[in-house]
Amino acid sequence: MEEEEGGSKLASALAYPKLLIDNRLYRAAFFASIFQDLGAWANLIASLKVIESLGDDKTGFNAALVFFCRQIPTVVLFPISGFCADRYDRKVIMLLSNLVSALVAAAFVVLTKYPSLGLLCLLILSKNAMGSFYDPCDRAVIPQIVHKDKIHVAMTLNGVAWSSMLAIGAALGGVMTSQLGLVRCFLLDAVGFVLSIGCLLFLPSLRPTDRYAGQTLGEDADEDPSAATAEMKRVDSKILKAEGEGKTLLGRTLSDTLTLFTDPSLRLSLLYCTMKATGGLIWGPADVLNLKFSETPGLQIAGDQPLTLGIAYASVGVGCFVGPMASNAFFGKKEVELLSSVVFAVGCLASGYVAWSFASTYYVVYLGNFLRSAASAIIWIKSTILIQLYSDPLFLGRLFALERAIYTLANSSSMFTAGLLLDGAVCTVKQISAVLLVLSAVMFVLWTLIKRRRGRRKGQQPSTQYEMVPLDEDEVGVD
C-alpha cells in the first residue's frame, strides 16, 4: 500500500514535466507566456525611474497615475478583447498583440532622452491595451490544446511559472536599472515580446471552433478522438455565422457582451468569474501592508528596510510555488473538489491575516505572507480551471476578459482604500489586517455554501465539455 501511494505521488509530481515534454502545443504556449513577462518588471521599475527624473514634487501622484494607466485598459476594453477572442483566430490575436507590444516597449527608450509624463502614460496605456487582448486568448486556448484531464496540471505550471517570473523579473529589473541603465531595461521588455512571438509561431490556427484538445496534436495523440469526445456536448458552429449576420462590428461586440449576462446557461460561469474578484478584495492591500510592515522598526531585520521587504517578497514567491502543488496533491479535479480547494485557500487567507493582526516579529509577518500568497495562487489557478471546464468554449474569451476586468476593479479598489486609510492615519496596519480577516471569514462562509449547493447536484463530471464542429469553407465564405 505504501509503495502504491509513493508511486502515485511520484507520478503526480512527474505529470508537470511530462506535460511540457509530451505536449508540444502547450509547450509553445507556455514559453510564449514566460517570455512575454520577461521584461515586465524591468519596464515598470524603469518607468518609475523616469518619473523620478522629472524632478517635480508630484512623484506620488505621478506613480499612482502610472499604476492607473497599467490597469484601466483591462476594464475599458474587456467587451472588445473578449469579443475578438471568441470570434477570430486566437493565435493571430496573440501574435499581433505581442508585435505591437514589442514596438511600444522599444519606444520607451525615447523617454531616456526626452522624459515626459504624458508620453510615458501614452506608452503604458498602449502596451497594456495590447495585453488586455493577449490575456483572454492565452487562457482560452488551454482547453483547445490540453486534454481536459491535464488542464489542472497546465494551469498549475502556468501559475508557478508566473510567480517565478514575478520574483526573478523584479530582482532582474532592480539590478538592470541600477547597473545597466534604463535603455537596457526597456529593450529587455521588447526582446521578451519578440521571443514570445517566436514561440507562438509553433502553434496551429486557434480559432474558437478549432479543436485539438490534446487528443490529436497534444499529449494523447494516439487516442481515438471520437472515443475521447463521445460524452461531449455537440455544438454546431454554424450558429456563429448566423449570430453575426446583419450586424455591424459594434453591434456584434455589444450583443456578444450582453449575452454573457442574459444567457441562463452562463450563470455558473459568471459566478466563477467573480471568484478572483472576491479574493482580490482580500489580498489587494497586501503590497501596501508589506511596505508598512517593513517600515516598522520592531519588525525589521537588523534595521534594514529594503532587506526586510525583499525577504517578504521572497516568502510570497515561496507561497505561490508551494500552494498550488500542495492543493493538487490533496484535492481532486471534479467541480466540488476544486471548490473545496478554494474554500481551503480562503481559510489560509484568513490564517494569514490572523498572523498579521498579531504580528510581533518579522517571522510572523513572513508566515502570514506565505499563507496569504499560497492561498491567492490556489484561488487564481482553480478559478481559471473552473471557468475552462464548466463554460461553453465559444464564450471563454469573453468570460476571461470579464473576469479580469472585475478582478482589476476589486483588487485596485481595496488596495486604494487601504492606502487612504493608512496615509490618513485612520487605521493601523494591524487594524486593516483584522478587517481583512473578517472579510476572509465572510468569503469562507459564502464559498462553503456554494460548494455545498453544487455538491448536491448529481454528476460531478464537467457539464460543458464541447465537441467543436468546424465550419466548411463554403459556410464561412472562403473563396
N, C-alpha and C positions, 0 to 999 in steps of 0.2 A: 504493500500500500504506500509506504514511504517512497519507494522507488518510482511508483506511478505518479505520485504527487510532485516529486522532484523533476521527473521528466516533463510533466505538464507545465511547470514553472519555467523550465528551460525552453520549451517550445514557445511559450508565451513571450519570453524575452527575445528569442530569435526571430519572432514574427516581424519585428521592426526592420532589422537589416534585410531580412528576406524579401519584404515588400519592395524595398528600394532596389534590390538586386534583380528580382524577377519581373517587376512591372516597369518596363521602360517608359511608358507614358507617364505614370506617376512620378518616376524619377526626373523626367524632364520638367514637369510642373513644379516639383518640389524645389529643385535647384533654381528654377526661374524666380520663385518667391524669395529664396535665400539671397540671390544676387540683387533682387530689387530693393531689399532692405539694407544692403551692404553699406551704403554711404548715407543712410537717412539721418543717423545721429551726428555724423560728421557735419552734414549740411545744417542741422539745427544749431549745433554749438557754434559753427562758423557764422551763422546768421545772427546769433546773439552777440557775437564779437563785432559784427558790423554795426549793430545798434549802439554798442559801447563807443565805437569810433565816431559816431555822430556828434558826440560831445555836448549834448544838451542835458537839461535837468529832468527830462521826462523818460528816463530809462525804464522805470517800472511800467509806465503806461505803454511805451513802445514794445516792451517784451510781451505784455498782455495782448497787444494788437497782433503780434506775430502768432501767438498761440490761437487767437481767434481766427486768423486767416488760414491756419492749418486745419481747422475743424469745420468751418462754415460750409465749404463746398460739399461735404458729405451730406449735410442736412438739406441744402438747397437743391442739389442735383439728383437726389435719390429717385424721383419719378423718371427722369431721363435715363440715368445709368441703369436702373432696373429694367426699363423698357428695352433698351439696347441689348442687355444681357440675355433677355428672353426672346428676342426677335432676330438677332444676327449672329454670325459666327463668333463664338466667344474667343477663339484663338486670335482672330483678326482684331477684335477689340483690345485684347491684352497687348498684342504687338503694337498697334497704333498708340495705345496709352503709354507704353514704355518708350516708344520712339520720340513722342512729343516731350515726355518727361526727361529724356536724355538731353534733348536740345535745351529745354528750360534749365536743367541743372547746370549745363555748361554756361548758360547765360549769366548765372550767379557770379561768375568770375568778374564781370563788369563792375560789380559792387566793390571789389577790392581797390579799384582806382577811382570810381565815382560813387561813393556811398550815398544812398538816398533811401529814405524810409518808404516813399511812395513806390519806387521801383522794387524794393525788397518785398513789399506786400503784394505787388502785382505778380512777381515771380512765384511767391509762395502760394498764392491763390491758384495760379495756373498749374503748378506742379501737383497740388493736392486735388485739384479738379480732375486731372488725369487719373490720379489714384482712386478717386471715387468710382471710376469706370472699371478699373482693374479688379478691385476687391470683390464685387459681386460675382464676376466671371470666374475668378480664381477659386472661390469656394463652390460655385455651382457646377464646375466641371468635374469635381471629385467623384460624384456618383456616376459620371459618364465613363470614367477611366479606371475606377477601382471597384472591384467586386463588393457587393453590399456587406458581405461578411468581414471585409477588411477595412471598411470605412473608419471604424474606431481606431484602428492602427494608424491609418493615414493621417487622421486629424490629430492624433497624439503626437506623431512625428512632426507635423506642421507646428503644433503648439510649442513643443520642446525646442525646435529649431528657431522659432521666433524669439523665445525667451533667451536663448543662447546669443542670438544676434543682438538682442537688447543689451546684454552685458558686454559683449565684445565690441559692438558698434559704439556704445557710449565711451568705453575706455579708449578705443582707437580714435574716436573723434576728439577726445580731450588731448591725447598725445599728439595727433597730427596738427591740431590747432596751435598748440604751444611750441612744437618742434619744427613743423614743416610749413606752416603758414596757411592762410585761408584759401589760396588758389588750389592747392592740392586737395583740400577738404571738399571743395565744390566739384573738382574733377573726379574725385573718387566716387561721388554720388552719380555722376554721369556715366562713368565706366561700369558701375553696377547695373544700370539700366541696359547698357549695351550687352553685357554678359547675359542678362535675363532674356533679352531678345534672342540671343543665340540658342538658349535652351528651349524657348517656345517654338523655334523653327522645327524641332523634332516632333512636335505634336501634329496629329492629323486635323482635319476640319472638325470643329467642335460646335456645330450648330445645335440649338436646343433639342432638335429632334434626332440628332446623331446618337447612336447607341454603341458604345464599346463596352462599358460596364465591367471591364476587367476580364470578360469571358473570351472575347475574340482577339483583342490586342493587348490585354493586360496579363496578369499573372496566371490566369486559368485558361490559357489559350487552347488546352487540349480538351476542355469540357464541351459538351454539346450545348450550344447556345439555346436551342429550343427547349431542352430539358431544364436548363438553369432558369429560364424565364417562364416556365409553364404556369406558375401561380401568379405571375404579374398581371396587373390590370392592363388591358389593351386600350391604347389611346390612338384614335385616328387623327393623324397630324394634318389632314385636310381642313380640320377646324381652324387651324391657324390662319390659313389663307382666307377662309370665309369671314373670320372675325375682322380682318383688316380691310375688306373690300368697302369702297365708298367712303373712306375716312382719310382725312389729311394726317400728316405725321403727328401734328399737335393733338389732333383728335384721338388718334390711336394711343398716344402717350397717356393722355388723361383717362381714356377708357380703361387701359391696362392697369393704371394705378388705382382707379376706383374699384376695379374688380377684386383687388386684394381685400377690400372692406365689405363688399356686397355678396361675394360668393360664399355660401354657407359651408362648402367643403374646405374652405381655407381657415375656418375659425381656430382649429387646433394649431395650425401653422402660425397664425397671428399670436396665439398665446405663447408659443415657444419663441417668437420674435421678441417678446418682452423680457425673456429670461436674462439676457446680458444686461439689459437696462436696469432691472431690479438689483443685479449685482453691482452695476456701475454706481448706483446711488449710494451703496455701502462703501465700496473701495475707492470711489472718486477722490475723496480728500486725502488719501494715503500719502501721496507725494508731498503735500503741504505739511502733513503731520510729521513725516520723516524729517523734513527740513527743520521743523521746530524742535523736535527731539534732539537732533544733532547740535542745535544751538544752546541746549540746556547744559550748563557746566557739570551738573551732577550726573549726567547721562553720557558724557563724552569719554572717549578712550584717550587717556593721557592728555586731556585738554585739547585734542586735535579734532576740530570740527570737520574738515574735509575727509579725514580718515574715518571718522565715525559714520559720516554719510555714505562713504564709499562701501564700507562693510555692510551697511544697511541695504544698499542696492545688491550687494553680493548675496545676502540672505534672501532677497526677493528672487534672484535668479535660481538659487537652490530650490526654493519652494516651488517655482514654476516648473522645474525639472522633475522633482520628486512627486508632486501632487498627481498629475495625470497618469504616471506609471503605476503608482500605488492604487489609484482608482480603477484602472483596468485590471489589476490583479485581484481585486476584491468584489467588483461589480460586473455584471454581465452586459449583454448587448441589446436585450429586449427593452421595450419602452419603459416599463415600470422600473427595471433595473437601472436604466440611465437616469430616470427621475430620482431614484434612491441615491445615486451618487451625487446628484445636485443637492438634495436635502442634506446629505452628509457634508458637502462642501460649505453650505450656508452655516451649518453648525461649526465648522472650522473657522469661518469668518467671525462668528460670534466669539469663539475661543480666543482668536487673535486680538479682538478688541477688549476682551476681559484682561488680557495681559497688558495691553496699552493703558487701560483705565487705572491700573495699579502699578505701572512700571516704576521701579525704583533704581534699576541698574540698566545698563545698555544690553545686558544679556536678555533681560525680559523684553526689551524693545525688539531685539532680533528674533526672539521666539515668536512674538506677535507678528512680525514681518513674514516669517517662514509660514506660519499657519494661514495668514491672510492671502499671501501670494499663491500658496498651494491651492487654496480654495478658489481663488479667482481663475486660475488656469483650468481647473476642473470644470467650472461653470462655463467658461469660454468654449472649451472643446465640446463638452456634452451638449450644450445648447445648439451648436453648429450641427452635430450629428443628428439630433432630434429633428431639426429642420430638413436635413438632407434625406433622412429615411422616411419621414412621415409627411412629406409635402409632395404635391404634384411637381415633377421635374420641370414642366413647362413654365412654372412660376418661381423657380429658385432664384433667378437673377433679381426679380422684383422683391422677393422676400428678404434676401440678404441685403439689398440696398436699403430697404425699410428698416431692417433690424439695426444696421449700422447707424442710420440717422437717429433712431430712437435712443440707442446706446450713447451716442455722442452728446445728445441733449441732456440725458440723465447724468452722465459722468461729469460733464462740464458744469452743470448747474450745481451739483453737490460740491465739487471742488471750489467753485467760485464762492459759494455760500460759506464754506469753511474758512476760506481766505479772508472774507469780510469779517467774520466773527472773531478771528484771531487778530487781525490788524486793528479792529476796533476795541480790542480788549474786552469783548463781551463774554467770551468763553475761553477757558484754558484748553491746552491740548488734551488733557485727560478728560475734561468735561465733554469735549466733542467726541472723544473715543467712547465715552459712556452712551452718548446719544446714538452713535453708530451701532453700539452693542444692542440697544433696544430695537433699532431698525432691523438688525440682523435677526433678532428673535421673531419679529413680525413676519419677515420674509420666510423664516424657517417654518412657521405655522402655515403660511399661505401655500408654499410648495409641498408641504406634507399633505395638506388637504387635497391638492391637485393630484398628487401621486396616488392617494387612496381612491379617488374618484376614477382615475384612469385604470387602476388595478382591478376595479370591479367590472370593467368591460371584458367581454370574452375575446380571446385571441390576442396573443402577445406579439405575433409576427407583424412586421411593418405593413400597414394597411394601404399605403400608397406607393407600392413598387410598380413601376410602369414599364411596359414594353413599347418602345417608340416604333411607329410605322413610318419609315422615311418617305418623303414625297418623291414622286417620279418627276422627271424633267418636264413633262408636259403639264404637270399640276402646278409647278412653280413658274411656268412661263419661260423656261430656259431655251434659248434658241440653239 
